[in-house]
Amino acid sequence: MPAMTAVDADAPAGAGTPAEAVGPLLRGVTVLRRLTEAGGTLSPSALERATGLARSTVDRITGTLGRMGYVRLDGRDVVLTPRVMELGNAYLAALRLPALLDARADTLADELDESVSLAVADLDGVRFIHQATRRRALSVSFRIGDLLPAERTAPGALFATEWTEADWTRWRERRAQDARDASFPAVPPRADPTAAPCSPPPSPDSFAQRVERARRDGWAVDDQLIEPGLVAVSVPVRDPGTGRVACVASVVSHTSRHSAADLRTSLLPRLRTAVTAMETDLRTAPAPEPGPAPAGLATWTTASKHELGRDFVESLARGLTVLTAFGEGRAAPSLTEVARATGLSRATARRALLTHEHLGLVAAHPDRTYTLTPRVLDLGFPALSRTTLPRLAEPHLRALADTAGEPTALAVLTSDGKEIQYTAGAGTSRVLTVQISVGTRLPATATSLGRVLLADTTAPLSPTLTEVRSQGYALVDEELESGLRSIAVPVRDRAGRTVAALNVSTHAARRTLRDVVADLLPALHATAAHIQQDLHTASRFTHVPPS
Ligand code: PHB
């Protein structure tokens, strides 16, 4: 039956599906993985083909994921939303390495003016947990969550210094089954091994030789293993407790800037200094504070089931939320702790954990604790890890324009603080409407958007801006243009700083000033809250540019 084949393909090779595995959870994870591989968007019929599931099953799963806020429907397409990043965030928070090391990686990237990454081992692959990227014309740059074949990277050679015989066997089997790296969507495929070679293909033992060199040197290079021009040098960051490789820090460059031979003299010394500092940070980090566990899950899923009936697959929703029971200070919970954190019965939590273990998302340990694996990042993370504020705001602007029947816009302040610039907008089909073109600049003080943005700056505020700040919104009446009324509220980042402003415009003939506040302000606040929720989830471990 094709349905089972496609879903089973998501479990690690050789693992038969355990009898107690939760079927809808297996299928839901498959849907999330296929959406991620496709870049975040698929039509329901493309999902049917990619998963081998029946249309009615695809519809129920996407309906449930929609209710969880993990996907939305855009026309007929199913689209991953930033909210799904809470799954990868749970892994990254539990791992703690990004929280402890990202800032040092960013500083090193600034210092060298080169991209710097942090990667962890994922079976016989390498997965990025941080990217401090320099955007250049000539560069590939990977996303947080991308998986690369170990043998085509510098970090892979360092991780493989700790491989067991079983790891080498797994690697050889994968190479035999997937000679072109088709199972690694983030990397360009290898040349067809059956075609006439322009350059000799890497011999199977050359990776073993590079691993031996990495073991001897304590560092490794990637001389264009992924694609022509890309070079990297890597150093392991060791766990202070176990001495094992916790993650690998890499500096990535291009042959137009550095040859592979030259990386050793030009970049390696400063990379090593940064890694020493990272290891000190790991040694001296205070024990993590447990973050808040998800609340009210059981109540929420029961209510959703009552409301949506057959279209809500409760076991899928419960199973996915088990992943969010992990986090900072909850890196290795027991079954009892998972059940308590989620509000699920022990039996339900146990079956969900067993299913996740089968899928390679959770590891079970002899001391009866569980940890998340880097594979959790396959559930949406790379597809969304390069989002921007305008992009994540867009569907919320659309929804607001549709319900309010008025145009809405998002804007930021220009660097001199004198103007605003529209970064996103949604219009209406009215004849008399405000035209919003992304990129348009307007004087900041004359616009509701500008006043909201200026009210959050540290300069002494005018009485008007002081009032905007205290009331939390700006209302501008016919100042920019006769007949135009608009009302704006701030959009704040995780630290509470105003990073953008959101407004709704109307015509004086359509609404009195009082109506503007009474009718539009609540919806505006609700929309800002939705945008902020997405922004805060997406920016926990990735940089989300405000424009
Ligand atoms: C990276 O993009 O960070 C990267 C790429 C290839 C490597 C190492 C790091 O070998």
Residues whose N, C-alpha, C, O or C-beta is under 5 A from the ligand:
A	BS01	PHB	S117 F142 R152 T153 A154 P155 D222 A232 S250 V252
